[in-house]
Amino acid sequence: MGDKPARWGLMSTARINERLIPCLKRSERNELIAVASRSQNAANRYAAAHGIPKAYGSYDEMLADPAVDVVYISLPNGMHTEWSVRCAEAGKHVLCEKPLALSVEQVDQLREAADRCGVTIQEATMMRFHAQTSYVRKLVAEEAIGEVRMGRGLFTFTLERPGDIRLDPAMGGGSIWDLGSYCVSFARTVLQVEPVEVFAVQTTGPTGIDMSFSGHLKFSTGAFFHFFSSFASFTQVDADLLGTAGYLHLDLPWVNRVNQSANLRLVREAGAREASTFGDGLGNRKTERRVFVGVDAYQDEVESMAATVLDGAAPVISLEDSRANVAAITALCRSAREGRPVVL
């Protein structure tokens, strides 16, 4: 594509767009040129409010615009597969909000469409583009905390908006798909291995989606990872990893707040290891901290997509990676429904 920037269109006027719009406008390699909504009036209002040159009253109209190179899909979960395929068939590259799809069969559809049409389809799991995630993965690979034995993740808040699309089971609603997917992706990414067995329980709401979801993943390495996601709890976001020789704590593992630092705490033994029993060994420790200041992982996300589109760089999140995440989540959902462990 030469020296021209990647030109983007937004598919929908969802609130999450507001995280990417400033990043696209700041970027030297990306240009935001269009937005599409289900009505022309809505598209016009949104384009005027955000300084977007083109407004389309249907998604198909934007796909017919040859000037659009990349489409950011922020539609409800249940619409991701259909419109990612339609974008691919229109010759557009796709950055689609997580979860990329709701079944492995749908991911296979996307892979077939991407290969057939010669475009990139990538999942927009912002956390995966954050420098902190890469750093934790490096620490684990280097056994900075020894062999990982257990991980834990929390991602919760209270959802009090009747009619919110995340409460609609037909659209892939539920806390597991919205919040828990980050926890599952984090565990798989930093451990660099896939779960072999999962078990889960859930509390469902009036619409039938899970309002709270507790998931447990077992890995072939002997590590376990437990997470809790909820639309009905006090807001909490954090993660831990416990190994044979240390402990990691992250206070913002999957939330991007540009004005708030992400803090990583690494606790290890100081000096010779003690043969500890109950209460012993707790004083023989050293703590190291790593602070990620002013990181905007959404900026990194759009710049990475530009590198893929313009330079042919490999996507950060491959379709195989997204497929494995969907496989783990669907197994967790099955376990919660059936009340038994599920082997992957």
VMD Tcl script that draws the C-alpha trace (Angstrom):
set ca {
  {0.00 0.00 0.00}
  {3.06 2.24 -0.21}
  {3.28 5.28 2.02}
  {-0.46 5.75 2.30}
  {-2.00 5.20 5.75}
  {-4.48 2.44 6.44}
  {-7.92 4.01 6.10}
  {-10.48 2.90 8.64}
  {-14.24 2.67 8.87}
  {-16.17 2.09 12.09}
  {-18.97 -0.46 11.90}
  {-21.50 0.74 14.51}
  {-21.52 3.67 16.90}
  {-20.86 1.61 20.05}
  {-19.31 3.33 23.02}
  {-16.12 1.26 22.78}
  {-15.31 3.21 19.58}
  {-14.38 6.16 21.78}
  {-11.29 4.24 22.94}
  {-10.01 3.86 19.36}
  {-11.05 7.15 17.76}
  {-8.38 9.32 19.49}
  {-5.75 6.65 18.72}
  {-6.63 6.58 15.03}
  {-6.53 10.37 14.87}
  {-3.11 10.51 16.56}
  {-1.63 7.83 14.36}
  {0.64 8.62 11.41}
  {-0.09 5.24 9.81}
  {-3.85 5.14 10.25}
  {-6.66 7.43 9.12}
  {-10.28 7.34 10.28}
  {-12.45 8.20 7.29}
  {-15.90 6.65 7.81}
  {-18.56 5.43 10.22}
  {-21.62 3.29 9.48}
  {-24.79 2.92 11.51}
  {-28.23 1.41 10.92}
  {-29.69 4.83 10.10}
  {-28.33 7.80 8.17}
  {-29.35 10.24 10.90}
  {-27.47 8.30 13.57}
  {-24.40 8.05 11.36}
  {-24.53 11.76 10.55}
  {-24.77 12.74 14.22}
  {-21.91 10.45 15.19}
  {-19.68 11.61 12.35}
  {-20.31 15.26 13.23}
  {-19.62 14.66 16.92}
  {-16.32 12.89 16.26}
  {-15.05 14.69 13.16}
  {-15.35 11.70 10.82}
  {-15.51 12.70 7.12}
  {-17.95 10.05 5.84}
  {-21.20 8.78 7.33}
  {-23.12 5.79 6.01}
  {-26.70 4.82 6.88}
  {-26.02 1.10 6.43}
  {-23.07 -1.22 6.91}
  {-23.23 -2.41 3.30}
  {-22.87 1.16 2.02}
  {-19.58 1.54 3.87}
  {-18.34 -1.81 2.59}
  {-18.95 -0.60 -0.96}
  {-16.57 2.32 -0.43}
  {-13.24 1.40 -2.07}
  {-11.43 3.99 0.07}
  {-11.97 1.95 3.26}
  {-9.11 -0.50 3.91}
  {-9.84 -1.64 7.47}
  {-13.11 -2.04 9.33}
  {-13.34 -1.96 13.12}
  {-16.33 -4.06 14.19}
  {-17.87 -3.12 17.53}
  {-21.23 -4.78 16.92}
  {-22.84 -7.13 19.48}
  {-21.06 -10.47 19.90}
  {-23.67 -12.41 17.97}
  {-23.06 -10.32 14.83}
  {-19.28 -10.62 14.70}
  {-19.04 -13.62 12.41}
  {-21.55 -12.48 9.78}
  {-20.08 -9.03 9.38}
  {-16.45 -10.11 9.58}
  {-17.10 -12.46 6.68}
  {-18.95 -9.76 4.74}
  {-16.08 -7.34 5.32}
  {-13.59 -9.91 4.08}
  {-15.66 -10.55 0.97}
  {-15.66 -6.79 0.33}
  {-11.85 -6.86 0.45}
  {-11.59 -5.16 3.85}
  {-9.23 -6.10 6.65}
  {-10.99 -6.56 9.99}
  {-10.25 -5.69 13.59}
  {-13.19 -7.18 15.48}
  {-13.95 -6.66 19.15}
  {-13.63 -9.65 21.44}
  {-14.94 -12.24 21.52}
  {-14.15 -12.77 17.86}
  {-16.83 -15.48 17.63}
  {-19.07 -17.65 19.80}
  {-18.01 -21.09 18.53}
  {-14.97 -22.73 16.97}
  {-17.05 -23.40 13.87}
  {-17.56 -19.66 13.48}
  {-13.81 -19.03 13.80}
  {-13.27 -21.63 11.09}
  {-15.66 -19.66 8.89}
  {-13.61 -16.54 9.48}
  {-10.36 -18.30 8.69}
  {-11.79 -19.64 5.42}
  {-13.05 -16.16 4.46}
  {-9.76 -14.48 5.36}
  {-7.73 -16.99 3.35}
  {-10.09 -16.90 0.37}
  {-10.23 -13.10 0.23}
  {-6.60 -12.39 1.12}
  {-7.33 -10.18 4.14}
  {-6.50 -10.16 7.84}
  {-9.18 -10.75 10.47}
  {-7.90 -10.07 13.98}
  {-9.55 -10.06 17.39}
  {-9.41 -6.77 19.31}
  {-8.51 -8.06 22.77}
  {-6.82 -4.85 23.91}
  {-4.99 -6.51 26.83}
  {-2.96 -8.62 24.42}
  {-1.35 -5.50 22.94}
  {-0.36 -4.07 26.35}
  {3.33 -4.09 27.21}
  {2.50 -5.45 30.67}
  {1.06 -8.65 29.20}
  {4.21 -9.23 27.14}
  {6.35 -8.58 30.21}
  {4.43 -11.09 32.36}
  {4.70 -13.67 29.59}
  {8.47 -13.10 29.52}
  {8.75 -13.44 33.32}
  {6.82 -16.71 33.26}
  {8.88 -18.08 30.36}
  {12.10 -17.22 32.22}
  {10.72 -18.88 35.37}
  {11.10 -15.70 37.39}
  {8.60 -17.21 39.84}
  {9.62 -20.81 39.16}
  {7.02 -23.19 37.80}
  {3.55 -21.66 37.91}
  {1.22 -23.58 40.19}
  {-1.82 -21.31 40.32}
  {-3.26 -18.18 38.77}
  {-6.29 -16.11 39.70}
  {-8.25 -13.38 37.96}
  {-11.10 -11.06 38.87}
  {-13.08 -8.89 36.46}
  {-16.37 -7.62 37.87}
  {-18.76 -4.68 37.93}
  {-22.45 -4.02 38.42}
  {-24.52 -3.82 35.24}
  {-27.75 -1.93 35.90}
  {-28.98 -1.03 32.42}
  {-32.14 -2.94 31.45}
  {-32.03 -3.83 27.79}
  {-28.23 -3.77 27.63}
  {-27.08 -5.97 24.75}
  {-24.80 -7.86 27.15}
  {-27.93 -9.28 28.81}
  {-29.25 -10.78 25.56}
  {-28.46 -14.51 25.20}
  {-29.19 -14.41 21.45}
  {-26.39 -11.88 21.01}
  {-23.77 -13.78 23.01}
  {-24.46 -11.99 26.27}
  {-23.09 -12.97 29.66}
  {-20.20 -12.01 31.89}
  {-18.07 -14.92 30.66}
  {-18.05 -13.63 27.08}
  {-17.67 -9.97 28.07}
  {-15.31 -10.10 31.06}
  {-14.25 -13.68 31.61}
  {-12.85 -13.90 28.08}
  {-10.05 -11.55 29.15}
  {-9.16 -13.82 32.06}
  {-9.08 -16.93 29.87}
  {-6.98 -15.17 27.21}
  {-4.57 -13.87 29.86}
  {-4.02 -17.32 31.37}
  {-3.43 -18.96 28.01}
  {-1.14 -16.16 26.85}
  {1.17 -15.87 29.83}
  {1.38 -19.63 30.45}
  {1.85 -20.29 26.70}
  {-0.11 -23.52 26.92}
  {-3.72 -24.58 26.40}
  {-6.04 -25.90 29.13}
  {-6.74 -29.63 29.10}
  {-9.76 -29.62 31.42}
  {-12.17 -26.99 32.72}
  {-14.89 -26.77 35.34}
  {-17.32 -23.91 35.95}
  {-20.41 -22.80 37.84}
  {-22.64 -19.83 37.14}
  {-25.51 -17.76 38.46}
  {-27.99 -16.82 35.77}
  {-30.18 -13.73 35.54}
  {-33.76 -13.15 34.30}
  {-32.74 -13.29 30.63}
  {-30.84 -16.57 31.05}
  {-27.30 -15.22 30.67}
  {-24.72 -15.71 33.40}
  {-24.61 -12.74 35.75}
  {-21.71 -14.30 37.65}
  {-19.35 -16.98 36.39}
  {-16.66 -18.92 38.24}
  {-14.26 -20.84 36.02}
  {-11.38 -23.22 36.74}
  {-8.80 -24.25 34.13}
  {-6.31 -27.08 34.42}
  {-3.18 -27.04 32.25}
  {-0.90 -29.88 31.17}
  {2.00 -28.25 33.04}
  {0.23 -28.85 36.35}
  {-0.83 -25.22 36.68}
  {-4.36 -24.18 37.62}
  {-6.08 -20.89 36.88}
  {-9.26 -19.70 38.54}
  {-11.28 -16.65 37.52}
  {-14.49 -14.92 38.51}
  {-16.42 -12.60 36.21}
  {-19.61 -10.84 37.18}
  {-22.17 -8.22 36.19}
  {-23.52 -8.26 39.75}
  {-20.56 -7.46 41.97}
  {-18.51 -4.58 43.29}
  {-16.05 -3.45 40.63}
  {-12.76 -5.30 40.96}
  {-9.93 -5.93 38.53}
  {-6.76 -7.81 39.40}
  {-4.73 -10.97 38.78}
  {-2.14 -13.13 40.51}
  {0.29 -15.86 39.56}
  {1.86 -18.13 42.19}
  {4.90 -20.23 41.36}
  {7.38 -22.51 43.09}
  {9.80 -19.61 43.64}
  {7.73 -16.45 43.64}
  {4.49 -14.57 43.26}
  {3.18 -11.94 40.81}
  {0.36 -9.48 41.39}
  {-1.15 -7.15 38.76}
  {-3.58 -4.41 39.75}
  {-4.72 -3.60 36.18}
  {-4.24 -6.77 34.13}
  {-6.99 -6.23 31.56}
  {-8.17 -2.65 31.90}
  {-6.49 0.22 30.05}
  {-6.48 3.53 31.93}
  {-4.10 5.99 30.31}
  {-4.17 8.30 33.33}
  {-3.63 5.49 35.83}
  {-0.45 3.44 36.07}
  {-0.55 -0.34 35.87}
  {1.49 -1.82 38.71}
  {3.17 -5.20 38.77}
  {4.58 -6.61 42.01}
  {7.05 -9.50 41.97}
  {7.83 -11.24 45.27}
  {10.68 -13.72 45.51}
  {12.93 -15.29 48.10}
  {15.87 -13.25 49.31}
  {18.84 -15.49 49.86}
  {18.80 -19.20 50.57}
  {15.49 -21.00 50.55}
  {14.19 -21.96 53.98}
  {12.74 -25.34 54.78}
  {9.49 -23.76 55.86}
  {6.58 -25.06 57.82}
  {3.53 -23.02 58.83}
  {4.53 -19.39 59.33}
  {8.16 -19.84 58.35}
  {9.82 -18.21 55.39}
  {7.55 -15.19 55.20}
  {10.27 -12.77 56.24}
  {12.96 -13.97 53.86}
  {11.61 -12.12 50.81}
  {12.34 -9.32 48.41}
  {9.80 -7.34 46.41}
  {10.38 -5.80 43.00}
  {7.96 -3.48 41.23}
  {7.40 -2.58 37.61}
  {5.15 0.38 36.77}
  {3.63 0.91 33.34}
  {2.97 4.64 33.08}
  {0.81 6.28 30.41}
  {0.46 3.15 28.30}
  {-2.41 3.23 25.80}
  {-2.83 -0.34 24.60}
  {-5.55 0.79 22.18}
  {-2.90 2.89 20.43}
  {-0.64 -0.14 20.30}
  {-3.56 -2.15 18.93}
  {-4.23 0.15 15.96}
  {-0.52 0.58 15.22}
  {-0.10 -3.18 15.23}
  {-3.02 -3.54 12.83}
  {-1.42 -0.95 10.55}
  {1.82 -2.95 10.55}
  {-0.12 -6.03 9.50}
  {-2.07 -4.27 6.76}
  {0.72 -2.06 5.41}
  {3.85 -4.13 6.05}
  {2.58 -7.70 6.13}
  {3.56 -8.18 9.77}
  {2.03 -11.16 11.55}
  {-1.03 -10.30 13.66}
  {-0.48 -10.25 17.42}
  {-3.55 -12.47 17.82}
  {-3.76 -15.16 15.16}
  {-7.03 -16.84 14.22}
  {-5.65 -20.06 15.70}
  {-5.14 -18.22 18.98}
  {-8.69 -16.83 18.91}
  {-10.05 -20.29 18.09}
  {-8.30 -21.78 21.13}
  {-9.75 -19.07 23.36}
  {-13.26 -19.68 22.03}
  {-12.77 -23.43 22.53}
  {-11.87 -22.88 26.18}
  {-14.80 -20.54 26.81}
  {-17.36 -22.78 25.13}
  {-16.05 -25.71 27.21}
  {-16.45 -23.60 30.36}
  {-20.01 -22.70 29.37}
  {-20.79 -26.36 28.76}
  {-19.36 -27.29 32.15}
  {-21.51 -24.66 33.86}
  {-24.64 -25.91 32.09}
  {-23.97 -29.59 32.73}
  {-22.42 -29.33 36.19}
  {-19.36 -31.44 35.39}
  {-15.77 -31.08 34.26}
  {-15.17 -30.90 30.50}
  {-12.03 -32.24 28.86}
  {-10.71 -30.29 25.89}
}
mol new
graphics top color blue
foreach p $ca { graphics top sphere $p radius 0.5 }
foreach p [lrange $ca 0 end-1] q [lrange $ca 1 end] { graphics top cylinder $p $q radius 0.2 }
display resetview
